[in-house]
């Protein structure tokens, strides 16, 4: 996996548990990723950090290392709570992948070849068709479902070599998807690679989005828990208190390390392009 272009370092970021998370407006983030996809060389891995992923990061050093080599975007109200407590300010926008990726597809006017990896065969097929209807000027290519041998991905990588993609979407769950991308995907496979979690479930129609009023209140997580309690109860019922505990613990450790002085970061004006 190749590092992101050097100019991405100029974009403003706020640290969450020591992981720099990009702090951009919607327009700034869409323009930023569109420019990354337009570069003639290099490659960028884009990931989304939410409360659950942040909990994983604290106990999984290799996952943290992967995030350190990626462009990390903020996902969810939990990141705002954490940033307000740790940095004294919230993120300027909630760039969750479920909304950001479809918005990016319509923002990009130049036709792109976009590959999909992940989900069941049925979900992959339906998600590909859904994206094609959403942005018909792009070409969406189903590369593989998520049920392949992660230790020997030669067939999937050969398919990627043959397709000459511009963008690759990988939805296999965190941290598996991020680690697999970091270990296997090279510049020749795609200019921009995005780890998108459960996006294909939504794009396929298998899992409905929460009503707009719940999304505007930023409680879509509660709707998802209601829909899939057996699968998601650990993430939300246990994970949210653990995340808040981790935020408080990290805040206290920062304060002790600084001798009681503020460690809030200073960064450039938010929202602009890199």
N, C-alpha and C positions, 0 to 999 in steps of 0.2 A: 504493500500500500504506500503510495507516495504522499508526502506532506502537502498541505494546502499552499497555494501561492503566497509569496511573501507579503503581498499587499493586504492580505486578510488580517495581518497583525495590527493594522491601523484601525480596525473597527472597534468601537467601544465595547467593553465587556465588564460584567460584574461577577465576582467569584462566589460560587456556592460550594462550601466545604473544600475550598481550594481549587475547584475546577472553574476556569474562566468560561462564562456563558455570554454569548453575544447579546448586546442590548440595543436592538434596532427597532424602528417603527416598521409597520407592515410594508410601506412603500420602500423604505430603505432595505429591508430584508429581501423583498422580491427582486429589486434591482440588483442587489449584491449577488444573489444566487444566479440570476439570469446572466450576469457578467461572467461569473465563474464558468457557466456552461458554454460561454462564447469564446473562452480563451483557446488559443491554438495549441497549448501545451499544459502539462501539469494535471493534477487531479485533486479533488476535494471530497472528503467524506463528511456528510452532514448528518448529525444526530440530534435528538430531542431529549432534553433532560426534564423529567418530572419527579415528583416526590418518591415514587417507587424506584425509579432508576437511581436517584440519589442515595437511597438506602442501600441499594446493591453496590454502588460505587464505593461506599465506605467499608465494605467487607470484601471487596474483590479488587485487588491491586491491578491485575491485568486489565480489567475493564476500565479502571481509572486511567491507565496508561493509554488505552485506545482513545478515550475521550480527549486526552491531552494532545492527540494527533489529529483531532477532528474539529470541525466547526460545530459548536454546540448551541442550539437554540432553546429558549425557555418554553416550557409546556406546563400550563396549569397554575391555579391559584396558590398551590403549595410553594412554588418557586417565588412568587411575590411575597408571601409571608416570610420565607427564609431570607430573601434579599433585604426586605425592610428591616428585619432584626439584625442581620449581619452587616449590611452595607448602608443602612439608613435611607434607602430608596428602593422602590419597586421597579420591575422591568417596565419599559415603556409600552410593550405589547406582549400579548400571549400568543406566541407563534407555534401553537400546537400543530403537530403534523397532520392531523385529520382535516384541519381547515387550510393549513399552509400549502400542502402539496397540490390540492385541486386549484387553489388560487394561483399558485406558481404556473401550473399548466396553462391556464387561461392568460396569464400575464405574458408568457413567452410567445411572441408573434412569429418568430422564426421556427419553421417546422423542425422537430427533433425526432430522433429515433429513441424510444424509451422502453427499456426492458423491465420485466417484472419477475422476481423470484420470491416464492413463499406461498403459504396457505395450502389448502387441499387442492387437488386438481380442479374440483368444481368451483371453488372460490377463486382460484387463479383465472380460470376461463371467464367467469362472470365479472371479476374486477377489471380484466383487460377490456371486455366489451363496454363496461361502464365508463372507463376512462376514455375510450375511443368516442363514445357519444358525447362526453363532456368537452373534449378538445379534439375535434375531428381532423384538424390540420396536422396534428402529430401522428406518428406511427407507433402504436403500442405493441410490444412483442412479448408474449409469455415465454420466458426462458425455461423455468422449471418450477414445479411446486416445491414446498419446503421439506418434502420427505425423501431426501437423498442422503447419501453417506457424507457426513461433514468432514470425515477424515480423508476421504478420497473423492474430491470434487472434480475430477478430471473431465468427466462428461459435461458437467455444467459449465466449466471454464472453456471447454472446446466450443460449446454452443455460443458462449459470449464472444469468443474470438471470431466466430463466423458472422455475427450480427452487426458488428461495427456500430455500437450504440453511442449516443451522446450522453444519456442519463440512465442510471440503473436504480430501481426501487427494490429494496430488500425488506421483506416483512416476515421475519421468523421469530420475533420475540427477543426481548432484552435479557441477558447480554449476549445471547448466542449470535444474533444478527450482526452486531457491531464487531465482535471478535472474528467472525467468519469473514466479513468484508475486509477487515484490517489484515488478516492473514493471507487472503487469496486474491483480492481484486487489484489489478494493475492498471496503469495508465491506458494501455491498449483496449481495456474493456469498456471504459466510459470516462467522460470528463468529470461528471458529478455523480456521486453515489450517495443515496439517501437511505438510512435505516428508518423504516416507517412503522414498525410494530404491527398493530391491528388494523392499519389503514385498509388493507384488502377486504377485510370483513365488512367494513362500512361501504367501500366502493362497490362490492358485489351485491349489496342489499341483504346479506345474511344477518347482519346486526344493524338495527335501525339507529339513527342518531336521536339524541334527546330532543324534545320540543325546543324551539328557538328561545322561549322564555327561560327555560332551565339553562341553556347555554349562555344566555346573556347574564344570568345570575352566577355563572361559573360553578354550577353544581351538576354538570353532566356526569361526573363520577358517581353520584348517587343514583342516577338513572341507569347507568351501566351495572351497578351493583344490584339494583332491583331486577334487571333483566337476567343477569348471570350470577346469582349469589354463590353457587357452589364453586365456580371458577375464580371469582374475584373477592371473596370475603376476606381472605388473608391479606390481599393487597390493600384493601381499604379499612376494614375493621381493625386489623392489627397494624397495618403499614402506616396509616396516618399518625396514630399516637407515637409510633417509633420514630417517624420523621420529625415530628415536633420535638421529641426528646433529643434527637440528634442535633437539631438547630440550637436548642438551649445549651446543650453540652459544648457544641462548637463555639457558641458565643462566649461562654464562660472561659473556655480554654484560650480564646483569642484575648480576652480581657486580662487574664492572668499573665499571658505571655508578654503583653504590652504594658504591664504594670498599671493597669487601669486606664491607660490612655486610649483614645479612639484609633481604630485601625481602618476606618472607612476609606475605600479607594477613591482616587481622583481620576476622572477620565474625561476625554474630549466630549464636546456636545453630542448628544445622542441622535440616532436616527439617520445620519447621513450615509452615503455610500462609502465603501472602503477605497 
